[in-house]
Amino acid sequence: MKKLTLVLLLVSSLVFGNRIKNDSIRPKLEKIKVIYGQPPAIQFSVNPLTINENLPEKPFAGEVFPGAVGYGAYWTFPTDYQVRKVTTLADGTGTGTFRWATSQPNTIVVFEVAGYIDVNKDAYGYLSIASNVYVAGQTAFRYGGQGITIRRSHAWSGPNLLTASNTIHRFYRVRTGSWNDPDCCGDAFTAAYGTNIIFDHMEMSYTSDETVDFTDSNNVTVQWSILNEPLSNQPGSGGKTMQGNGRDQSYAYNIFANSVQRNPALSPFRFANRSGLHNYEYVNNHGFNLNSWGLIFNDNEDGAYIHANIIGNTWQRPSNVPSPRRWIVMDDNPSTNRYYVSEDNYDSAYRPIGTTGGDVWNEITSRNDDYANGMSTPLSKSYQVLTPYSMPMIANGSAIYDGDTLEENVFPFVGTYQHRDASTTRLFNQLASNTGHTGLTSGNITSVSYFGTGYSNLNGMSGVEADSDGDGIPNSLEATWGDDTFGYVNSLVDGSVPPPTPTCSDGIQNGDETGIDCGGSCAPCSAPATGNQTNKGKKNNTIIWW
């Protein structure tokens, strides 16, 4: 991973129906490094990618927050949201708990604490997150805090968190915990029959089943996240990072590490409405120390079939782990499945980073025809397409890096980069030394201690600034952000959300105004009325008289 060459698939300049044809499959730009949230202006020296003609045109517009990509990115968070603040690390249903804050729809969750939240299912039930909820974990890194980690208070079956539709999860960790019950499962997250779900800069580990399980869910994105060190206490089944059953899902800029299987496993709907096309994007992900299966597509039945873009990914086998194998396994049933696999996918055993020797398609093995033989035979080229499908990251021109630059362009910004706890520090040391956990097989890992320190100290917050009107914005920034909590929490991490420019008609007292839209460089404020005055409302902690 030495060169900084970057592939940007900027196709947004194309007008649908008037596509540019070009023989170049991967146009390159010279030594341009995009920092997340602050992309430079780019000019192509060659034409953009050809778009696959096999799919109908499908425009994508209006990402839910700046920097969101993929199928889970294009929906609108409600503008009539409320703000609920987490002010205690204790579990429970009372005001200020995480459970209380996430229980009501149309909510932005802001943290005024940092540290560990131990979920107690026996006392309070599963932790269920309502629809139209934005968990702004980035707010737990203010005032010296080192973020939020959610774990179990004791052993119990089932997921740590259930998440509904139209949810945003950003910048927090779910590290479930040791558990030795072989009879059931325990995910960090379960999303069943949901739509419009996005995970951004999340870290998940220590689960006895998948870290994330999307069951019959569509319009899903998992981006800039770390899925690492799942337990494998279920014989023949455990040690899995991700299962994505559903339609229209995107996985971008993630690390999947130290796991046995399903890294991730992507397949059509599991129970209902299986028939028809299921689209998947798998872009700029890094797999490390995946014991059995890497990326796998499977379980196509009842008229379901797959189209997938697999672009710029890497798979790294540690030097201390034997029997290297190839990491992309695809279902060849039905025969209508089609996969685009770019030439900048690298398998450290078969196509070492920095080389392009060999046909990339030979990295692909068949799940159905070769399952008994360890999945070592290349999949027939009848399933291959040579140009990417017009899925969101292609159609919208999202930044896509050359596969051998992920160390520079993805690793520094993945997960909760504001603070690396013990688990993630261990992972990055492993990536650098190319040594990983040994003995990863289903059924043998029941304790977090197998991996090492699981829960390092997390600093809490100190000197939390007053927020008089309870909108999640500290008093010192009220004049800048007004009541735009959504913009404020995004600005903490994106670098692409400037504070609103003050005007004399924005309904906010800001800039040099001495009242709402008056005084300073605006028109003079009228003298307060005399007589019978009533406080009809307030905005930004400023009393409004009318």
ABEGO torsion letter per residue (X at the ends): XABABBBBBBAAABBBGBBBBBABABBBBBGBBBBBGBBBBBBBABBBBBBBAABBBBBBBGBABBGBBEAAABBBBBAABBBBBBABABBEABBGBAAAAAABBGBBBBBABBEBBBBBAAAAEBBBBBBGBBBBAAAAABGGBAEBBBBBABBBBEBABBBBBGBBBBGBBBBAEBBABAABBBBABBBBGBBGBBBBGBBBBGBABBABBBBGBBGBBBBGBBBBGBBBABBGABGBABBBBEBGBBBBGBBBBGBABGOBBBBBBAABGABEBBBBBBBGBBBBGBAABBBBBBGBBGGBBBBBBBBGBBBBBBAABBGBBBABBBBAOBAABBBBBBAABBBAAABBBGBABEBAAAABBBAAAAAAAGGABBBBAAABBABBBBBAAAAAGBBBBBAAAAAAAAAAABEBAABBBAAAAAAAAAAAAGBBBBGBBBGABABAAAAEBABBBBBBBBGBBBBAAGAGBBAAAAAAAEABAAAAAAAAAAGABBBBBBBAAAGBBBEABABBGBEEABBBBBBBBBEBBBBAEBBGGBBBBX
